[in-house]
Amino acid sequence: MKIRVVSSREEIFTLNPNERIVHLAFRPSNKDIFGLVETCPKIEVIQLPKSYRRTVSRSIEMFLQMQRVQLLEGDVWGHRKDINEYYNIPASAIKKIKEMKMEGKSTEEIEKRVSRESKLNPEMVNYILNKEVPA
């Protein structure tokens, strides 16, 4: 599973329309969010760093809910945009999520453990849990 890392406003309009998970490494305006949803109609998740997530307006949150786009808080640890424009979620984290789900562990327990071990945000772990591992 890959997360497309976007580090500038100008980059939004050059994205592949099939992108599903995007991490914005800058503080987006309402216009940026609208542009992103318009450029990538299949988008499912927009991830923002914690400090930027708090500044998103309520109207944008409502707009994203109507578009069925999740707005998550989180970072892409140790990622270098100059080397690769995508951040790959470690296969080991996805494997761990699947194993714990099969063992019957609770969602909270899976989120807590996997986020601690893989440095993924609990919200992203929950998304992967629901997306990759159907009940």
Chimera marker file (.cmm) of the C-alpha trace (Angstrom):
<marker_set name="trace">
<marker id="1" x="0.000" y="0.000" z="0.000" r="1" g="1" b="0" radius="0.5"/>
<marker id="2" x="1.399" y="3.376" z="-1.032" r="1" g="1" b="0" radius="0.5"/>
<marker id="3" x="0.801" y="6.917" z="0.180" r="1" g="1" b="0" radius="0.5"/>
<marker id="4" x="1.429" y="9.695" z="-2.371" r="1" g="1" b="0" radius="0.5"/>
<marker id="5" x="3.374" y="12.482" z="-0.679" r="1" g="1" b="0" radius="0.5"/>
<marker id="6" x="2.557" y="15.966" z="-1.952" r="1" g="1" b="0" radius="0.5"/>
<marker id="7" x="4.881" y="18.717" z="-0.791" r="1" g="1" b="0" radius="0.5"/>
<marker id="8" x="3.526" y="21.767" z="-2.631" r="1" g="1" b="0" radius="0.5"/>
<marker id="9" x="0.297" y="23.298" z="-3.927" r="1" g="1" b="0" radius="0.5"/>
<marker id="10" x="1.547" y="23.224" z="-7.504" r="1" g="1" b="0" radius="0.5"/>
<marker id="11" x="2.005" y="19.460" z="-7.317" r="1" g="1" b="0" radius="0.5"/>
<marker id="12" x="-1.717" y="18.824" z="-6.690" r="1" g="1" b="0" radius="0.5"/>
<marker id="13" x="-2.681" y="19.399" z="-10.309" r="1" g="1" b="0" radius="0.5"/>
<marker id="14" x="0.009" y="17.028" z="-11.628" r="1" g="1" b="0" radius="0.5"/>
<marker id="15" x="-1.226" y="14.037" z="-9.619" r="1" g="1" b="0" radius="0.5"/>
<marker id="16" x="-2.440" y="10.811" z="-11.170" r="1" g="1" b="0" radius="0.5"/>
<marker id="17" x="-6.288" y="10.854" z="-11.082" r="1" g="1" b="0" radius="0.5"/>
<marker id="18" x="-6.237" y="7.310" z="-9.634" r="1" g="1" b="0" radius="0.5"/>
<marker id="19" x="-4.482" y="8.281" z="-6.383" r="1" g="1" b="0" radius="0.5"/>
<marker id="20" x="-6.363" y="6.923" z="-3.366" r="1" g="1" b="0" radius="0.5"/>
<marker id="21" x="-4.207" y="7.963" z="-0.383" r="1" g="1" b="0" radius="0.5"/>
<marker id="22" x="-2.451" y="11.333" z="-0.302" r="1" g="1" b="0" radius="0.5"/>
<marker id="23" x="-0.284" y="12.891" z="2.410" r="1" g="1" b="0" radius="0.5"/>
<marker id="24" x="-0.107" y="16.691" z="2.224" r="1" g="1" b="0" radius="0.5"/>
<marker id="25" x="3.220" y="17.886" z="3.626" r="1" g="1" b="0" radius="0.5"/>
<marker id="26" x="2.101" y="21.539" z="3.577" r="1" g="1" b="0" radius="0.5"/>
<marker id="27" x="-0.726" y="23.473" z="5.244" r="1" g="1" b="0" radius="0.5"/>
<marker id="28" x="-3.575" y="23.218" z="2.696" r="1" g="1" b="0" radius="0.5"/>
<marker id="29" x="-6.130" y="25.949" z="2.089" r="1" g="1" b="0" radius="0.5"/>
<marker id="30" x="-9.767" y="25.148" z="1.287" r="1" g="1" b="0" radius="0.5"/>
<marker id="31" x="-8.939" y="25.748" z="-2.371" r="1" g="1" b="0" radius="0.5"/>
<marker id="32" x="-6.112" y="23.174" z="-2.200" r="1" g="1" b="0" radius="0.5"/>
<marker id="33" x="-8.454" y="20.522" z="-0.766" r="1" g="1" b="0" radius="0.5"/>
<marker id="34" x="-11.107" y="21.235" z="-3.427" r="1" g="1" b="0" radius="0.5"/>
<marker id="35" x="-8.419" y="21.029" z="-6.115" r="1" g="1" b="0" radius="0.5"/>
<marker id="36" x="-7.140" y="17.728" z="-4.749" r="1" g="1" b="0" radius="0.5"/>
<marker id="37" x="-10.610" y="16.136" z="-4.704" r="1" g="1" b="0" radius="0.5"/>
<marker id="38" x="-11.257" y="17.436" z="-8.216" r="1" g="1" b="0" radius="0.5"/>
<marker id="39" x="-7.895" y="16.195" z="-9.561" r="1" g="1" b="0" radius="0.5"/>
<marker id="40" x="-8.176" y="12.785" z="-7.866" r="1" g="1" b="0" radius="0.5"/>
<marker id="41" x="-11.841" y="11.712" z="-7.995" r="1" g="1" b="0" radius="0.5"/>
<marker id="42" x="-11.025" y="8.259" z="-6.552" r="1" g="1" b="0" radius="0.5"/>
<marker id="43" x="-9.325" y="9.656" z="-3.443" r="1" g="1" b="0" radius="0.5"/>
<marker id="44" x="-10.220" y="7.873" z="-0.201" r="1" g="1" b="0" radius="0.5"/>
<marker id="45" x="-7.824" y="9.362" z="2.363" r="1" g="1" b="0" radius="0.5"/>
<marker id="46" x="-6.092" y="12.699" z="2.892" r="1" g="1" b="0" radius="0.5"/>
<marker id="47" x="-3.448" y="12.580" z="5.608" r="1" g="1" b="0" radius="0.5"/>
<marker id="48" x="-2.093" y="15.706" z="7.283" r="1" g="1" b="0" radius="0.5"/>
<marker id="49" x="0.507" y="16.261" z="10.010" r="1" g="1" b="0" radius="0.5"/>
<marker id="50" x="-1.054" y="16.853" z="13.440" r="1" g="1" b="0" radius="0.5"/>
<marker id="51" x="-0.392" y="20.608" z="13.506" r="1" g="1" b="0" radius="0.5"/>
<marker id="52" x="-1.963" y="21.099" z="10.060" r="1" g="1" b="0" radius="0.5"/>
<marker id="53" x="-4.925" y="18.828" z="10.801" r="1" g="1" b="0" radius="0.5"/>
<marker id="54" x="-6.100" y="21.171" z="13.562" r="1" g="1" b="0" radius="0.5"/>
<marker id="55" x="-6.306" y="24.111" z="11.162" r="1" g="1" b="0" radius="0.5"/>
<marker id="56" x="-8.700" y="22.487" z="8.665" r="1" g="1" b="0" radius="0.5"/>
<marker id="57" x="-12.034" y="24.314" z="8.615" r="1" g="1" b="0" radius="0.5"/>
<marker id="58" x="-15.291" y="22.639" z="9.633" r="1" g="1" b="0" radius="0.5"/>
<marker id="59" x="-16.743" y="23.333" z="6.178" r="1" g="1" b="0" radius="0.5"/>
<marker id="60" x="-13.905" y="21.369" z="4.525" r="1" g="1" b="0" radius="0.5"/>
<marker id="61" x="-14.418" y="18.515" z="6.983" r="1" g="1" b="0" radius="0.5"/>
<marker id="62" x="-18.111" y="18.424" z="6.018" r="1" g="1" b="0" radius="0.5"/>
<marker id="63" x="-17.250" y="18.613" z="2.304" r="1" g="1" b="0" radius="0.5"/>
<marker id="64" x="-14.880" y="15.658" z="2.651" r="1" g="1" b="0" radius="0.5"/>
<marker id="65" x="-17.509" y="13.661" z="4.550" r="1" g="1" b="0" radius="0.5"/>
<marker id="66" x="-19.960" y="14.237" z="1.699" r="1" g="1" b="0" radius="0.5"/>
<marker id="67" x="-17.301" y="13.081" z="-0.791" r="1" g="1" b="0" radius="0.5"/>
<marker id="68" x="-16.613" y="10.019" z="1.417" r="1" g="1" b="0" radius="0.5"/>
<marker id="69" x="-12.989" y="11.068" z="1.886" r="1" g="1" b="0" radius="0.5"/>
<marker id="70" x="-11.367" y="10.396" z="5.264" r="1" g="1" b="0" radius="0.5"/>
<marker id="71" x="-9.232" y="13.154" z="6.754" r="1" g="1" b="0" radius="0.5"/>
<marker id="72" x="-6.529" y="11.531" z="8.891" r="1" g="1" b="0" radius="0.5"/>
<marker id="73" x="-3.803" y="12.877" z="11.105" r="1" g="1" b="0" radius="0.5"/>
<marker id="74" x="-0.342" y="11.425" z="10.718" r="1" g="1" b="0" radius="0.5"/>
<marker id="75" x="3.174" y="11.593" z="9.352" r="1" g="1" b="0" radius="0.5"/>
<marker id="76" x="5.311" y="9.684" z="6.896" r="1" g="1" b="0" radius="0.5"/>
<marker id="77" x="8.294" y="8.945" z="9.117" r="1" g="1" b="0" radius="0.5"/>
<marker id="78" x="11.728" y="9.036" z="7.524" r="1" g="1" b="0" radius="0.5"/>
<marker id="79" x="10.408" y="9.612" z="4.015" r="1" g="1" b="0" radius="0.5"/>
<marker id="80" x="12.531" y="11.581" z="1.556" r="1" g="1" b="0" radius="0.5"/>
<marker id="81" x="10.539" y="13.104" z="-1.268" r="1" g="1" b="0" radius="0.5"/>
<marker id="82" x="13.657" y="13.639" z="-3.389" r="1" g="1" b="0" radius="0.5"/>
<marker id="83" x="14.190" y="9.854" z="-3.540" r="1" g="1" b="0" radius="0.5"/>
<marker id="84" x="10.610" y="8.646" z="-4.003" r="1" g="1" b="0" radius="0.5"/>
<marker id="85" x="7.289" y="10.463" z="-4.309" r="1" g="1" b="0" radius="0.5"/>
<marker id="86" x="5.499" y="7.549" z="-2.599" r="1" g="1" b="0" radius="0.5"/>
<marker id="87" x="5.747" y="6.370" z="0.992" r="1" g="1" b="0" radius="0.5"/>
<marker id="88" x="5.294" y="2.606" z="1.182" r="1" g="1" b="0" radius="0.5"/>
<marker id="89" x="3.472" y="1.286" z="4.205" r="1" g="1" b="0" radius="0.5"/>
<marker id="90" x="5.685" y="-1.559" z="5.431" r="1" g="1" b="0" radius="0.5"/>
<marker id="91" x="4.429" y="-5.000" z="4.392" r="1" g="1" b="0" radius="0.5"/>
<marker id="92" x="5.301" y="-6.163" z="7.905" r="1" g="1" b="0" radius="0.5"/>
<marker id="93" x="2.737" y="-3.716" z="9.359" r="1" g="1" b="0" radius="0.5"/>
<marker id="94" x="0.007" y="-4.955" z="7.007" r="1" g="1" b="0" radius="0.5"/>
<marker id="95" x="0.940" y="-8.564" z="7.812" r="1" g="1" b="0" radius="0.5"/>
<marker id="96" x="0.797" y="-7.821" z="11.549" r="1" g="1" b="0" radius="0.5"/>
<marker id="97" x="-2.654" y="-6.229" z="11.173" r="1" g="1" b="0" radius="0.5"/>
<marker id="98" x="-3.933" y="-9.313" z="9.310" r="1" g="1" b="0" radius="0.5"/>
<marker id="99" x="-2.439" y="-11.699" z="11.893" r="1" g="1" b="0" radius="0.5"/>
<marker id="100" x="-3.918" y="-9.830" z="14.844" r="1" g="1" b="0" radius="0.5"/>
<marker id="101" x="-7.309" y="-9.636" z="13.122" r="1" g="1" b="0" radius="0.5"/>
<marker id="102" x="-7.255" y="-13.420" z="12.551" r="1" g="1" b="0" radius="0.5"/>
<marker id="103" x="-6.359" y="-13.930" z="16.230" r="1" g="1" b="0" radius="0.5"/>
<marker id="104" x="-9.534" y="-12.034" z="17.134" r="1" g="1" b="0" radius="0.5"/>
<marker id="105" x="-7.816" y="-9.032" z="18.714" r="1" g="1" b="0" radius="0.5"/>
<marker id="106" x="-9.888" y="-5.875" z="19.235" r="1" g="1" b="0" radius="0.5"/>
<marker id="107" x="-9.571" y="-2.947" z="16.836" r="1" g="1" b="0" radius="0.5"/>
<marker id="108" x="-8.198" y="-0.743" z="19.636" r="1" g="1" b="0" radius="0.5"/>
<marker id="109" x="-5.560" y="-3.321" z="20.548" r="1" g="1" b="0" radius="0.5"/>
<marker id="110" x="-4.484" y="-3.705" z="16.906" r="1" g="1" b="0" radius="0.5"/>
<marker id="111" x="-4.306" y="0.088" z="16.416" r="1" g="1" b="0" radius="0.5"/>
<marker id="112" x="-2.279" y="0.580" z="19.589" r="1" g="1" b="0" radius="0.5"/>
<marker id="113" x="0.237" y="-2.202" z="18.975" r="1" g="1" b="0" radius="0.5"/>
<marker id="114" x="0.796" y="-1.723" z="15.240" r="1" g="1" b="0" radius="0.5"/>
<marker id="115" x="1.069" y="2.069" z="15.520" r="1" g="1" b="0" radius="0.5"/>
<marker id="116" x="3.653" y="1.680" z="18.284" r="1" g="1" b="0" radius="0.5"/>
<marker id="117" x="5.695" y="-0.882" z="16.326" r="1" g="1" b="0" radius="0.5"/>
<marker id="118" x="5.494" y="0.661" z="12.851" r="1" g="1" b="0" radius="0.5"/>
<marker id="119" x="5.166" y="4.388" z="13.622" r="1" g="1" b="0" radius="0.5"/>
<marker id="120" x="1.905" y="4.496" z="11.650" r="1" g="1" b="0" radius="0.5"/>
<marker id="121" x="-0.820" y="6.693" z="13.079" r="1" g="1" b="0" radius="0.5"/>
<marker id="122" x="-3.657" y="4.712" z="14.759" r="1" g="1" b="0" radius="0.5"/>
<marker id="123" x="-6.150" y="6.263" z="12.303" r="1" g="1" b="0" radius="0.5"/>
<marker id="124" x="-4.115" y="4.926" z="9.361" r="1" g="1" b="0" radius="0.5"/>
<marker id="125" x="-3.897" y="1.503" z="11.021" r="1" g="1" b="0" radius="0.5"/>
<marker id="126" x="-7.695" y="1.567" z="11.348" r="1" g="1" b="0" radius="0.5"/>
<marker id="127" x="-8.058" y="2.494" z="7.664" r="1" g="1" b="0" radius="0.5"/>
<marker id="128" x="-5.758" y="-0.378" z="6.623" r="1" g="1" b="0" radius="0.5"/>
<marker id="129" x="-7.608" y="-2.724" z="8.967" r="1" g="1" b="0" radius="0.5"/>
<marker id="130" x="-10.947" y="-1.898" z="7.350" r="1" g="1" b="0" radius="0.5"/>
<marker id="131" x="-9.610" y="-1.703" z="3.796" r="1" g="1" b="0" radius="0.5"/>
<marker id="132" x="-7.163" y="-4.596" z="3.578" r="1" g="1" b="0" radius="0.5"/>
<marker id="133" x="-8.679" y="-7.000" z="6.068" r="1" g="1" b="0" radius="0.5"/>
<marker id="134" x="-12.435" y="-7.355" z="5.544" r="1" g="1" b="0" radius="0.5"/>
<marker id="135" x="-14.294" y="-8.762" z="8.531" r="1" g="1" b="0" radius="0.5"/>
<link id1="1" id2="2" r="1" g="1" b="0" radius="0.2"/>
<link id1="2" id2="3" r="1" g="1" b="0" radius="0.2"/>
<link id1="3" id2="4" r="1" g="1" b="0" radius="0.2"/>
<link id1="4" id2="5" r="1" g="1" b="0" radius="0.2"/>
<link id1="5" id2="6" r="1" g="1" b="0" radius="0.2"/>
<link id1="6" id2="7" r="1" g="1" b="0" radius="0.2"/>
<link id1="7" id2="8" r="1" g="1" b="0" radius="0.2"/>
<link id1="8" id2="9" r="1" g="1" b="0" radius="0.2"/>
<link id1="9" id2="10" r="1" g="1" b="0" radius="0.2"/>
<link id1="10" id2="11" r="1" g="1" b="0" radius="0.2"/>
<link id1="11" id2="12" r="1" g="1" b="0" radius="0.2"/>
<link id1="12" id2="13" r="1" g="1" b="0" radius="0.2"/>
<link id1="13" id2="14" r="1" g="1" b="0" radius="0.2"/>
<link id1="14" id2="15" r="1" g="1" b="0" radius="0.2"/>
<link id1="15" id2="16" r="1" g="1" b="0" radius="0.2"/>
<link id1="16" id2="17" r="1" g="1" b="0" radius="0.2"/>
<link id1="17" id2="18" r="1" g="1" b="0" radius="0.2"/>
<link id1="18" id2="19" r="1" g="1" b="0" radius="0.2"/>
<link id1="19" id2="20" r="1" g="1" b="0" radius="0.2"/>
<link id1="20" id2="21" r="1" g="1" b="0" radius="0.2"/>
<link id1="21" id2="22" r="1" g="1" b="0" radius="0.2"/>
<link id1="22" id2="23" r="1" g="1" b="0" radius="0.2"/>
<link id1="23" id2="24" r="1" g="1" b="0" radius="0.2"/>
<link id1="24" id2="25" r="1" g="1" b="0" radius="0.2"/>
<link id1="25" id2="26" r="1" g="1" b="0" radius="0.2"/>
<link id1="26" id2="27" r="1" g="1" b="0" radius="0.2"/>
<link id1="27" id2="28" r="1" g="1" b="0" radius="0.2"/>
<link id1="28" id2="29" r="1" g="1" b="0" radius="0.2"/>
<link id1="29" id2="30" r="1" g="1" b="0" radius="0.2"/>
<link id1="30" id2="31" r="1" g="1" b="0" radius="0.2"/>
<link id1="31" id2="32" r="1" g="1" b="0" radius="0.2"/>
<link id1="32" id2="33" r="1" g="1" b="0" radius="0.2"/>
<link id1="33" id2="34" r="1" g="1" b="0" radius="0.2"/>
<link id1="34" id2="35" r="1" g="1" b="0" radius="0.2"/>
<link id1="35" id2="36" r="1" g="1" b="0" radius="0.2"/>
<link id1="36" id2="37" r="1" g="1" b="0" radius="0.2"/>
<link id1="37" id2="38" r="1" g="1" b="0" radius="0.2"/>
<link id1="38" id2="39" r="1" g="1" b="0" radius="0.2"/>
<link id1="39" id2="40" r="1" g="1" b="0" radius="0.2"/>
<link id1="40" id2="41" r="1" g="1" b="0" radius="0.2"/>
<link id1="41" id2="42" r="1" g="1" b="0" radius="0.2"/>
<link id1="42" id2="43" r="1" g="1" b="0" radius="0.2"/>
<link id1="43" id2="44" r="1" g="1" b="0" radius="0.2"/>
<link id1="44" id2="45" r="1" g="1" b="0" radius="0.2"/>
<link id1="45" id2="46" r="1" g="1" b="0" radius="0.2"/>
<link id1="46" id2="47" r="1" g="1" b="0" radius="0.2"/>
<link id1="47" id2="48" r="1" g="1" b="0" radius="0.2"/>
<link id1="48" id2="49" r="1" g="1" b="0" radius="0.2"/>
<link id1="49" id2="50" r="1" g="1" b="0" radius="0.2"/>
<link id1="50" id2="51" r="1" g="1" b="0" radius="0.2"/>
<link id1="51" id2="52" r="1" g="1" b="0" radius="0.2"/>
<link id1="52" id2="53" r="1" g="1" b="0" radius="0.2"/>
<link id1="53" id2="54" r="1" g="1" b="0" radius="0.2"/>
<link id1="54" id2="55" r="1" g="1" b="0" radius="0.2"/>
<link id1="55" id2="56" r="1" g="1" b="0" radius="0.2"/>
<link id1="56" id2="57" r="1" g="1" b="0" radius="0.2"/>
<link id1="57" id2="58" r="1" g="1" b="0" radius="0.2"/>
<link id1="58" id2="59" r="1" g="1" b="0" radius="0.2"/>
<link id1="59" id2="60" r="1" g="1" b="0" radius="0.2"/>
<link id1="60" id2="61" r="1" g="1" b="0" radius="0.2"/>
<link id1="61" id2="62" r="1" g="1" b="0" radius="0.2"/>
<link id1="62" id2="63" r="1" g="1" b="0" radius="0.2"/>
<link id1="63" id2="64" r="1" g="1" b="0" radius="0.2"/>
<link id1="64" id2="65" r="1" g="1" b="0" radius="0.2"/>
<link id1="65" id2="66" r="1" g="1" b="0" radius="0.2"/>
<link id1="66" id2="67" r="1" g="1" b="0" radius="0.2"/>
<link id1="67" id2="68" r="1" g="1" b="0" radius="0.2"/>
<link id1="68" id2="69" r="1" g="1" b="0" radius="0.2"/>
<link id1="69" id2="70" r="1" g="1" b="0" radius="0.2"/>
<link id1="70" id2="71" r="1" g="1" b="0" radius="0.2"/>
<link id1="71" id2="72" r="1" g="1" b="0" radius="0.2"/>
<link id1="72" id2="73" r="1" g="1" b="0" radius="0.2"/>
<link id1="73" id2="74" r="1" g="1" b="0" radius="0.2"/>
<link id1="74" id2="75" r="1" g="1" b="0" radius="0.2"/>
<link id1="75" id2="76" r="1" g="1" b="0" radius="0.2"/>
<link id1="76" id2="77" r="1" g="1" b="0" radius="0.2"/>
<link id1="77" id2="78" r="1" g="1" b="0" radius="0.2"/>
<link id1="78" id2="79" r="1" g="1" b="0" radius="0.2"/>
<link id1="79" id2="80" r="1" g="1" b="0" radius="0.2"/>
<link id1="80" id2="81" r="1" g="1" b="0" radius="0.2"/>
<link id1="81" id2="82" r="1" g="1" b="0" radius="0.2"/>
<link id1="82" id2="83" r="1" g="1" b="0" radius="0.2"/>
<link id1="83" id2="84" r="1" g="1" b="0" radius="0.2"/>
<link id1="84" id2="85" r="1" g="1" b="0" radius="0.2"/>
<link id1="85" id2="86" r="1" g="1" b="0" radius="0.2"/>
<link id1="86" id2="87" r="1" g="1" b="0" radius="0.2"/>
<link id1="87" id2="88" r="1" g="1" b="0" radius="0.2"/>
<link id1="88" id2="89" r="1" g="1" b="0" radius="0.2"/>
<link id1="89" id2="90" r="1" g="1" b="0" radius="0.2"/>
<link id1="90" id2="91" r="1" g="1" b="0" radius="0.2"/>
<link id1="91" id2="92" r="1" g="1" b="0" radius="0.2"/>
<link id1="92" id2="93" r="1" g="1" b="0" radius="0.2"/>
<link id1="93" id2="94" r="1" g="1" b="0" radius="0.2"/>
<link id1="94" id2="95" r="1" g="1" b="0" radius="0.2"/>
<link id1="95" id2="96" r="1" g="1" b="0" radius="0.2"/>
<link id1="96" id2="97" r="1" g="1" b="0" radius="0.2"/>
<link id1="97" id2="98" r="1" g="1" b="0" radius="0.2"/>
<link id1="98" id2="99" r="1" g="1" b="0" radius="0.2"/>
<link id1="99" id2="100" r="1" g="1" b="0" radius="0.2"/>
<link id1="100" id2="101" r="1" g="1" b="0" radius="0.2"/>
<link id1="101" id2="102" r="1" g="1" b="0" radius="0.2"/>
<link id1="102" id2="103" r="1" g="1" b="0" radius="0.2"/>
<link id1="103" id2="104" r="1" g="1" b="0" radius="0.2"/>
<link id1="104" id2="105" r="1" g="1" b="0" radius="0.2"/>
<link id1="105" id2="106" r="1" g="1" b="0" radius="0.2"/>
<link id1="106" id2="107" r="1" g="1" b="0" radius="0.2"/>
<link id1="107" id2="108" r="1" g="1" b="0" radius="0.2"/>
<link id1="108" id2="109" r="1" g="1" b="0" radius="0.2"/>
<link id1="109" id2="110" r="1" g="1" b="0" radius="0.2"/>
<link id1="110" id2="111" r="1" g="1" b="0" radius="0.2"/>
<link id1="111" id2="112" r="1" g="1" b="0" radius="0.2"/>
<link id1="112" id2="113" r="1" g="1" b="0" radius="0.2"/>
<link id1="113" id2="114" r="1" g="1" b="0" radius="0.2"/>
<link id1="114" id2="115" r="1" g="1" b="0" radius="0.2"/>
<link id1="115" id2="116" r="1" g="1" b="0" radius="0.2"/>
<link id1="116" id2="117" r="1" g="1" b="0" radius="0.2"/>
<link id1="117" id2="118" r="1" g="1" b="0" radius="0.2"/>
<link id1="118" id2="119" r="1" g="1" b="0" radius="0.2"/>
<link id1="119" id2="120" r="1" g="1" b="0" radius="0.2"/>
<link id1="120" id2="121" r="1" g="1" b="0" radius="0.2"/>
<link id1="121" id2="122" r="1" g="1" b="0" radius="0.2"/>
<link id1="122" id2="123" r="1" g="1" b="0" radius="0.2"/>
<link id1="123" id2="124" r="1" g="1" b="0" radius="0.2"/>
<link id1="124" id2="125" r="1" g="1" b="0" radius="0.2"/>
<link id1="125" id2="126" r="1" g="1" b="0" radius="0.2"/>
<link id1="126" id2="127" r="1" g="1" b="0" radius="0.2"/>
<link id1="127" id2="128" r="1" g="1" b="0" radius="0.2"/>
<link id1="128" id2="129" r="1" g="1" b="0" radius="0.2"/>
<link id1="129" id2="130" r="1" g="1" b="0" radius="0.2"/>
<link id1="130" id2="131" r="1" g="1" b="0" radius="0.2"/>
<link id1="131" id2="132" r="1" g="1" b="0" radius="0.2"/>
<link id1="132" id2="133" r="1" g="1" b="0" radius="0.2"/>
<link id1="133" id2="134" r="1" g="1" b="0" radius="0.2"/>
<link id1="134" id2="135" r="1" g="1" b="0" radius="0.2"/>
</marker_set>
